[in-house]
Amino acid sequence: MIHDPIPRDVQPDLPLFDEEALDIADYLKAEAVPDDIHRDETHRQGLGALTIGAIGVVYGDIGTSPIYAFREAIRATGASDPGAAEVLGILSLLIWTLILIVTVKYVFFLLRADNRGEGGILSLYTLVRLAAGKRSVPVLLLALCGAALFAGDAAITPAISVLSAVEGLELVLPSLTDYVIPVTLGILIALFMVQRRGTASMARLFGPVCVLWFLSLAGLGLTHIAEGPLVLASFNPVWGLDFLVDHPGVAFVVLGAIFLAVTGGEALYADLGHFGRRPIMLAWFALVLPALVLNYLGQGAMVLAHPELAGESFFALAPEALLPALVVLATVATVIASQAVITGAFSMARGAIQLGFLPRLRILHTAEGQSGQIYIGAVNWLLLWGVLWLVLSFGSSSALASAYGISVTGSMVLETTLGALLLWRALKIPLVLSVLIVSPVLLVESTFFASNALKFFDGGYVPVAVAAVVAMLMWAWWRGTQAVKARVGKLAISVTSFIRMMRNSSVNVIPGTAFFLTGDPGIVPSALLHNIKHNRVLHEQTVLLTVETLRVPYATADERATVEPLGCFIRVILRFGFMETPNVSRAMAHARAAGLRFDVMASTFFLGRRRAVATGSGWELVMDRLYVALSRIAADPTDFYHLPRDRVVELGERVAI
């Protein structure tokens, strides 16, 4: 899978392994032990350090929700003087939403559906794909849409998080109101500017700062709960149900605001590979969940006692003397939350590239030995542009709140759907029973999605538009890759036939080793055919080199390289997980260990450059042209696959699609 990436996931004729003989249930239970090349250093730390790290990275986003979630829910009721029915009803809905969606769905269920330790919607898709044993276009579309919706979430989260925190300046000094937007823009620009340098040093501060943040949330909440212990009654779900029944006119709108409390909950699953299940679960139950619940209860108690403060229910929790410190701490916490989403966007993009959903993009590793610390410039700058546009266009966190929910709820609904398919395909639970198992969560999330959909014209169109564009780009690339593969396949010559043809060939043999890179190990690469046709030479040792992307996050040392003699040729297959950046030069050490003998100084890598030419009509022509445009911005394969630059020769050809 080299010059024009042909995803291993879409080559059913070239199985990754014997899927018919594989028991997927056993696979899910198996503990993967990837080699030290790509195993993150955090996996070798203690449980305590991992738990603190998870608090900083995994829960940074959901930890900032108290700044605006309760406030927006109260505002959505339209009550100028909210009473016990409104406050307790909203608190009950908030608490049980955290329990049902985050605790039950993510902590108890999805954290156990790991793909060799990795999580996220693309990992979930690969598990379903692996369990099914064949490609399903509808399931593929679910994964594409989920990844696309995450892109919308990644653009909105930094904007609403930082803006909501900086708005606290207005409470410290009302004269600073005019500086809220400039300060927010400055913080965001600085945040994205430092991404290229890596976040390893900052990440060490994330955990302790967020621990302080959650302790502050809990402390502020406890102070006010003592003044209004009535709010403890909100643990009774009847209050939430009564609110929905007694407020039919606004209940649906309020649900859209309630969902803001669990935005960021999907990070529990997406960041599974960085910390592991136990630290994430321990952090949730020991600190994060209690702190969030206590803070929401405190806000509710304060609003019951002082209804006039409902518009700033979070910052009003702090005594006036501590307000500046709370604003600073909230701003730092929102920057951390934004960083977590940006890092997630990089990881999601890398996974999409490795699965063949996006063209090659240049990936920079920013921390030695930490595979998760990466930087993708194209993603970084596109995100920055989108975030700045959102801040300038909407101007306030309240306005942005209308645009926030659709992408997150949509992504969660798709994850739940894939979860049901996983129960059916992997655990062999009947389809009807699988649907019944997930139906409570799916019903709640679908209701939240429908509620947020009402805000489509108030800003909800933004994440939908972003997701639509990203999904179209991914579909165009995947579709175009399939078209190129099919076109080339019609003219391809099998390796077996070619070996027979070359036995009596008069081609000149020259010293050295030639590596011809091909996406299909069973087909002769076009670069080799062109070299023989035009140069009439064949190297003393000709290696057919294929780079495969597995449907698992990391390849083990035993999986990394396979060397197979084929008469006058040698077939070498290098395998990388979809969360890895393929480094061919480094993987050659594994090829040596597998039996390949070659002199680097006498070796040449031949790349076949295929230039797609759009020849369709109508909508197909549009998609074909989009694929052609994307292929032109793809990263140089020499850099992407870390080939020795002074030993690469490229031969091109045009392919009509």
N, C-alpha and C positions, 0 to 999 in steps of 0.2 A: 504494500500500500504506500507507494512512494510518490512519483511525480504528480499524477492526478489522483488524489486519495480515493480509493475504492473501499468503502467501509467493510470490514470483515462481517459486520452485522447484516450486510445486504448481499452476501455471497452464499446463498443456501447450497450451491453446488460444491462449495469448499468448506465443509464443516470444521468448526474450531476444534471439536473433539466429538466423540461418539455420543451425540445427544440422546439417541435412543437407549443407550446403555446406562445413561447417567440418571441416578435417582436424585431429583432436585431437592427433595426433603433432606436427604443426607448432605447435599451440597450446602444448603442453607445452614445446617448445623455445624458444618466443618469450620474449623478455625484456620484462617489463612495465615501464613507466615511469610510475607514478602521479604525479599532480600534487603540488605542494609543500604542499597543504593537509593531506594525510594521510600524507606520506612522513616516517617517523620520522627524527629528526636523526642517529641512530646510523648510518644508511645513508650519511651523508656523512663519516664519520670514517675514519681510516686503518685498515689491516688490523691493526696492532698493538693499537690501542685497542679495536677490535671483538673481537679475540681475547681480550684481558683481560676485557672485559665479558662475553663468552660463558662464560669460566671461572667468573665470579661468579654469573651468572643461570642459564645452561643446566645447568651441572654442579654446582650447589650441593647438589641432592638426592642424586645418586648419589655425590657426594664424602663424604657423611656415612655411607654404608653400612658402611665399615670399622669403625665404632664398635660395630656389633652383628652384622653378617652372619656373620663367621667364628666369633664366639663362639656364636651360636645354632646354627650348623651342627655345631660340636663337641659342643654340649650335646645336640643331637638324636641323636647316635650312642649316647648312654647310657654311653659308656666313661668310667670313673673315672680311667683312666690311658691317655689316647690315645697310640697309637704311630705309627710311620711309615706304616702302612697307612691309618689314619684321617686323619692330617694331610695326607699327600701326596695321598691320594684326594680329599679335600675341596678342597685347593688347586688340583688339576688341574681339578676341576669348576668352581670359581670362575673360573679363568683362561679356560677355553674357553667358559664362559657369556658372559663379557664380550666375547670375540672374536666368537662366533657371533651373539648377539642385538644387542649394541650396535654393534660394528664392521661386521659384514656387513649386518645388516638395516637399522639406522638410518643409519649413516654412509655406507655404500656404495650403498644402494638408496633408502630413503625420502627422504633429503635431496635426491635428484634428482627426486622426485615432488612438486614444489612447485606450488602454485596461485598464480601470479603472485607468487612469493616467499614465500607463507605456507604453513605446515604445520599439523599437527594432524589429528585424526580427522575433524573437520567439513570441513576443506579436502580431505582425501582423498575423503570422500563426494561432495563437489561435483564433483571430477574424474571419479569413476566415473559420477555422474549425467549430467554433461556428455557423456562419451564414449558413454553408452548412448543419449542423445537422447530418453529418456522416463523417467518416474518408475517406480521399482520399489519396491514396499512392503517386500519382504524386505531390500533394500539400505538403505532408509530405517530399518528396525528395527535393522540392524547399527549404523548411525551413532548412533541414539538410545541404544542400549545402551552403546556405547563412551563416549559423552559422559556417560551416567549413572554408569558405573563410575569415570570420572575424578573425579566428585563424591565418591565414597567414598574415593578415593585422596587427594583434597585435604583431607579431614577427618582422615585418619589420619596423614599425613606430618608436619604440625606437632607433633602429639601425641607420636609415637614419636621424632622427631628431637630435639626440645628435652628431652624426658624422659630419653633415653639419655645426652645430654651432661651434664645436671645431676646424674645419678646418679654422675658422677665425683667429686662432693663427698664421697661416702661413703669414697672412698679417701684423700682429703686429710685429712679429719677424720671418723672414724666417728660422732662425736657429732652430726654434721650430718644424719644419716639422716632425722630427723623433719622436716627443712626441705626435702627434695627436692621433694615435691608442692607446698607453698606457693610455693617459688621458681619452679617450672615454671609454675604457674598465673599468677603475677605477670608472668613474661616473655611468656607467650602473650597475656594481656589487654593488656599494653602494646603488643605487636606489632599486634594488631588495632585498637587505639584510634588508632594513628597512620596507619592506611591512608587515612583521609579527607584527610589533609594531603598525600598523595602520597609517593612513594618516590624522587623524582628525586635528591634530595641524598644519600640513603642508598645509592642504586644506584651512585654514583660510588665508594663505598668497597667495594662487593661484590667487584669484580674483584681489587683488590690484596689484600684480606683472604683471598679464596679462593686466590690464588696462593701466599700465605704458608702457607695450610692444606695445599695439595697438596705444597708443598716440605717441609713438616713430616712429612706422611705418608711421602714418599719417604725422607727422612732417617732417621726412626725405623725404617723397614723395613730400610734398608741396614745400619744398625748391628747388627741382629740376624741378618741373612743371613750376615754374615761369621762369626758364631759357629756357624751351622748350614747350610753350603752345600748340604747334602743336599736341601734344599727345592727347589733349582733343577731337580731331576729331575721335578718336578710339571708342567713344560711338556710332558712326554710324556703325551698323552691316555690312554695305556694305564693309568696309575695311577687315573684317574677311572673308567674302565670296569671295572677290577678291583675297585674299591671297590663299585660297584653290583652286581657279580656275587657278591662274597664277603660282602656285608651285605644280603641280600635282605629281612631283617626290618625294617631301619631306613632303607634307602636311599631309599625313597619319601618318608619323613618328612624326611630330610636335604635332599632336593631342594627342599622347601618353604622351608627356611632358606637354601639356596644362592641362591635367587632374590632374596633380599633384597639381594644384591650389585648387581643391575641395576635396582632400583627407582629411578625418576628418569631412567632411560634414555629414556623416552618424551619427556622434555623436549627432547631434541635436535631432534625433529621439530616439537613444538608451538611452540618458540621460534625456528623457522627465520626467520620474518619479521622478528624483531628484529635479527638479526645477519648472516644470510646463510650460505650453505653453507661457503665457504672458511674464515672464522674459526672456525666450529664444528668443522670437520674438523681444522684446525691445532691448536686447543686440545686436542682429544682425543688426537691422536698425539704432540704435543710435550710435553704435561705430564700430562693427566688419566689416561690409560691407564697410562703408566709408573708414576705415583705410586700408583695403586690396586694394581697388580700387586706393586710393591715392598713396599707395606705389608702386603698379605696374606701374601706370602712371609716377611716379618719376623715376623708373628704366628705363622705356622707354625713357624719356626725356634725362636722363644722357647718355644712349647708343647712342642716336642720336647725342649728342654733343661730346661724347668720345667713339667711337666704340671699341677702344682698351681695354676698361674696361668691355666689355660684359661678359668676363669669370668670373668676380666677381661683377656682377651688384648689388647685395644687399649690401655687406659690403663697396663697393666703394661709396655708398650714404653718408656715414658718413665722416666728416672732420677727418683728421689724428689724431688730438688730442682726439677725442671722440671714435675712433675705439676700443681701449681696453674696454671701458665701454660697447659698443655695443656688443662685443664678449661675455662679461660676461652676459649681459642681454639676449642675444640670447641663450646662454647655459642654463640659468635658465628657459627660456621659453620652450626650447625643453625638459627639464626634466619634466616640468609640462605637456607638451603634451604627453610624454611617460607615465606619471602617469595616465592620463585620459584613455589611451588605456589599461593599465594593470588593472585598476579598472573595465573597461568595460569587459575585459576578465573574471574576477572573476564573474561578474554579469551574463554574458552569460553562463558560465559553471554552475552556480547555477540554472539558468532557464532550461538548458538542463537536469540537474539531476532531477529536479522536474517534468519535462515532460516525463521522462523515456528514454532520449536519451543517457545518460551516467550513469555509475554505481555510487553508493554513494561515494562521496569524503568528507573528513573531512573539514568542514567549520567552520572557527573561526571568531566570531564577534569581531571587534577591537574597537568599540565605543558603549558605553552604550546608548541604545535608538535610534541608527541610523542603520536601517536595511541594508542600502546600503554599509556601511563600513564593508566589509568582507575580509577574507583572505583564499585562498585555496592553501595550500602548493604545491600540485602536479602541479597545473597550474603555480604557480610562478616559480618553479625551471625548469620546462620544457621550459617556455618562456625565462628564463635567458640563458639556454643552447643554445637555438635557436638564440637569439639576439647576443650573443658573437660569435657564429659560423659565422653569417652573417657579422659582422664587420671584423673578421679576414679573411674571404674568399673573400669579395669584396674590402675591403681596402679604399674605398672612397664613398662619398655620390652620386657622379655622376654614379658610377657603380651600386650602390644600386637602383638608380632611375629607371633603366631598369627592376628591379624586383618588383617595388612597385605597378604599376598600375593595374595588372591583378586581384589581389584579391579584390581591392576596386571597380573596375568597374564591376566585376562579381557579387559582393554582391549587388551593386546598381541596376543592371539589374534584379536580382531576387526580390529585394524589390519592384521595379516598377511592375513586373509581379504579385506579390501578391496584390499590390495595385489595379490593374485592376480586379483581382478576388474579391477583397473586394467591389469594386463598383458594380460588377455584383451580388454577393451573398447577401451582406448586404443592399445596397441601392436600389436593384432591378432594376438597370439600365441595359438595354439589353446588351448582351455580345459584340456585334459589336460596339455599342456606347461606351462601357467602354474601349475597345481597342483603338478606335479613340481618346478618351480623353487623354489617357496616351501615345499615339503613338509619339508625338513630343519629349517628354522626353526619351521614350524608344529608339527612333531612334538615338538620340544624344548619349545616354549611350552605345548603341550597337556599334555605330561607334567608340567611345572611347575604348570599350572592344576589338574590332577587331584591332584597332591601337596598343594597348598594347600587343595583342597576337603576333604581329610581333617580339616582344622582348623576346619571349619564350626562345630561346636558348642563349640569352644574360643575363639570370638571371631570366626571368619570370617563369621559371620552378619551382623556389623555392616556391612561394606561392601556385602554383598549386599542387606541391607535398605535402606540408603541409596540404592543404585543402583536398586532396584525402585521406590522412591517417586519418585525423580527421573524415571525412565523413564516411569512412569505419568502423572506430571504433564505431561511433554513430549508423550506420545501423546494425552492428553486435550485438550491445547491444539491440537495439529495436527488431530486428528479434529474437534473443535468448529469450528475455523476452516473446515474443508472443508464441514461441515454448514451453517454460516452462508452461505458462498459459494454453495452449491447452492440454498439456500432463496431467497436474494436474487436469484440468477440466473434463477429461474423467473418472477419478477415484474419483472425488469429491462426497461428500454426501451433499445434501442440508440441510440447517438448519431446515426447516420445517419437513423433514423426520426424522432427527436426534432427534428432540424434541419428536416425536411420539415414537421412539424407546426407549428413555430414561425414559418414563413414568413408565414402569414396570421393570426398571433395578435394579439389586442387587448391583450396585456400591456403595462403602462406601462414605459417605458424611463427609467431614472434615471442621472445622471452617476456616474462612478467605475468602478473595476475590482473585480470579485468573483472570488475564487479559490475554487472548489468542489473539495474534495479527494475523490478517489475511488481505490479500489484497482484498478479495472479501467478502462483508458482507452477501452474500446469501449462502456461503459455509462454512462448518465446517472446522476450521483450522486443519492441520495435527498434530500440536503439541497437540491439545486436544484429538484427536483420539489415538495418541501414549501414552499419559498420562493415558487414561482409559484402554488401552490394556495392558500396562506393569505394571502400578501401581494400577489399579483397584480402583481409588479414583476420587471423584468429589468435588470441593470446594463448600462451602455453598452458595457462590455467584460467579457465573461464568460469566464473561464479555467477549463478542466477540468484540474486539477492532479493528477498521479499521481506518487507516490514509489515507485520500484522498487528492490528489493534484488537485486543481481546475484549470480551464482554464483561470483564472483571476489572476492578480499579487498578490492580497491580499484578504484574507477572512475577512468579517466583523465579529463583535462580535456575531451577531445573527446567522451567518453561521457556527461559529467555532465548536459547538458541538451539537449532537443529541443523545438523550437517549431513547431507545425503549424496553420495557419489552417483552420477548419472552418466556412465560411460566416459565420454570426453568432457563432460561438464560436471559441475558440483552445484547442488542446490543448497542454499543457506536460507533459513527462515529465522528472523529475529522477531520476538514477540514483546509487546509492551501493553500494559493495561491502559484503559481509556483515561485514567487520571494522571498518567505519566507523560512526560515530554520525551519522544523517541530520540535517543542519542545513539546513533549507529556507531560512531567512533568508539564510545565507551563499551558498547555491547559486543564489539569485536573480541574483547577479552573472553567473553563467554563462548564465542564461535571457536576461538583457539582451544579452549578447554574441551569443546565438543569434537575436536579433531582437524580443524581447518589449519593448514600451514601456508603462510604467505609472508612476503617481505613488504612492509608498508612502503618503503622507498621505491619498490618496483611494481606498485599497484596503481590502478586507475579506476575511478568510479564513472560509469557512463549513465547519464540521465536521459530519459526520453521526454521531451517537452511536447505535450499535446495542446494545440490551440483549437478550441471549439469554435465552430462557425454555425450561427443560428440560421436554420433554413425552414422553420415551420411557418404557420400562419395563425392569425387571430390571437387568442389568449396563449396558445402554445408558443407563438413567436415572442410574446412578451416575456414569458418565463425563460425561454431559451436565451434571449438577450440579457436577461438579468443574470443568468448563470455565466454567460460570457464575461459580463462586467465584473462579477465576483471573482472569476478566475484570474482576472488581471491584477487584482489587489492581493492575491494570495502571496504569502511570504515566500521568499526564495527557498526552494527545497534544500539547497545546500546548507543554509542556516537552520532551517526547521529541523532537519534530521542530523544536524551536527556532523556533516561530512568534512573531511580534510579539504579545504577550499582549493589548495594548489594541486589537487589530484582529481578534479572533477571535469568531465567533458560532457557537454550537452548537445543532443541531436533533436531537432524539432520536426513536427508533422502537424498537418491540419486535419481535424475530424469534424465532419458535418453531422449536426444533430437535428 
